[in-house]
Amino acid sequence: QVQLVESGGGLVQAGGSLRLSCAASVIISRFNVMGWYRQAPGKQRELVATITTGGFTNYVDSVKGRFTISRDNAKNTVYLQMNSLKPEDTAVYYCHARQWRAVGYDNYWGQGTQVTVSS
């Protein structure tokens, strides 16, 4: 059974940094893409960043230059380094993994970790 466990969230002042971790219970190389989403109160969940097995990354415009996604295959962990945090980054952050099948794909989600940025 696939489990994704996030950690590293917390309360930080604007301009500060946090690093989120997502530890998988399986070998992460089985996932075609992994990433981070976030959901703020009253808003829809949005994509923050993704990374493929080949190491290609993608970011939502609002975090480009501030956030960095990375993966450590030996530790089966994906990270999100968040710098220059802003109050609008406040949200619950979710780890996501997708595995393509012969037909369709499987999605996996973590339970989420709260990030709160104070002004």
C-alpha positions in Angstrom: 0.0 0.0 0.0 1.3 3.4 -1.0 1.6 6.0 1.8 2.9 9.5 1.5 3.8 11.3 4.7 4.4 15.0 4.7 6.4 16.9 7.4 8.1 20.2 7.9 5.1 22.5 8.0 4.7 25.2 10.6 4.4 28.9 11.4 7.0 31.3 9.9 7.3 35.0 9.5 7.1 36.5 6.0 10.5 36.3 4.3 11.3 33.1 6.2 11.9 29.6 4.9 10.6 26.1 5.4 11.4 22.8 3.9 8.7 20.3 3.4 9.4 16.6 3.1 7.3 13.8 1.6 8.4 10.3 2.6 6.9 7.5 0.5 6.4 3.9 1.7 7.5 2.6 -1.7 10.3 3.2 -4.1 9.5 6.6 -5.7 11.0 5.7 -9.0 7.8 3.9 -9.7 6.0 7.2 -9.9 6.2 9.1 -13.2 5.7 12.4 -11.5 5.6 13.6 -7.9 4.7 17.0 -6.7 3.2 19.4 -4.2 -0.2 21.0 -4.2 -1.7 23.4 -1.7 -5.1 24.5 -0.6 -5.9 27.7 1.2 -9.1 28.2 3.1 -12.0 28.8 0.8 -9.9 28.1 -2.3 -9.4 25.2 -4.7 -6.4 23.0 -4.4 -3.7 24.2 -6.8 -0.6 22.8 -8.2 2.6 24.2 -6.7 5.5 22.2 -8.2 6.2 18.9 -9.9 9.2 16.8 -10.6 9.5 13.8 -13.0 11.6 10.7 -12.7 13.9 12.4 -15.1 14.3 15.3 -12.8 12.3 17.8 -14.9 10.6 20.4 -12.7 7.6 22.7 -13.1 6.3 25.5 -10.9 3.3 27.6 -10.7 4.2 31.2 -11.6 3.6 32.5 -8.1 6.4 30.5 -6.6 9.0 30.6 -9.3 12.3 31.7 -8.0 11.3 31.1 -4.4 10.5 27.4 -4.2 12.6 24.4 -5.3 11.3 20.9 -5.6 13.8 18.0 -5.4 13.9 14.3 -4.9 16.2 11.8 -3.2 15.5 8.4 -4.6 17.8 6.7 -2.0 15.5 8.0 0.7 12.3 7.8 -1.3 11.6 11.3 -0.4 10.6 14.5 -2.2 11.3 17.9 -0.8 9.9 21.4 -1.3 12.3 24.1 -0.2 10.3 27.3 0.3 12.2 30.6 0.6 11.0 34.2 0.8 7.7 33.1 2.1 4.7 35.4 1.8 1.4 35.4 3.7 -0.4 34.3 0.5 1.6 31.0 0.7 -0.4 30.1 3.8 -2.2 26.8 3.0 -2.3 23.1 3.6 0.4 21.5 1.4 -0.2 18.1 0.0 2.3 15.7 -1.5 1.1 13.9 -4.7 2.3 11.0 -6.7 1.1 9.7 -10.1 1.8 6.3 -11.6 0.8 5.7 -15.2 -0.8 2.4 -16.0 -1.3 0.6 -19.3 -4.7 2.4 -19.3 -5.1 5.5 -17.1 -3.1 6.2 -14.0 -3.2 6.0 -10.2 -3.0 9.1 -8.0 -1.8 9.1 -4.4 -2.0 11.8 -1.8 -0.5 12.6 1.6 -2.5 13.8 4.5 -1.3 17.4 4.2 0.9 19.7 6.3 -0.1 23.2 7.4 2.1 26.1 6.4 1.2 29.5 8.0 3.1 32.6 7.0 2.5 35.6 9.3 2.9 39.2 8.1 
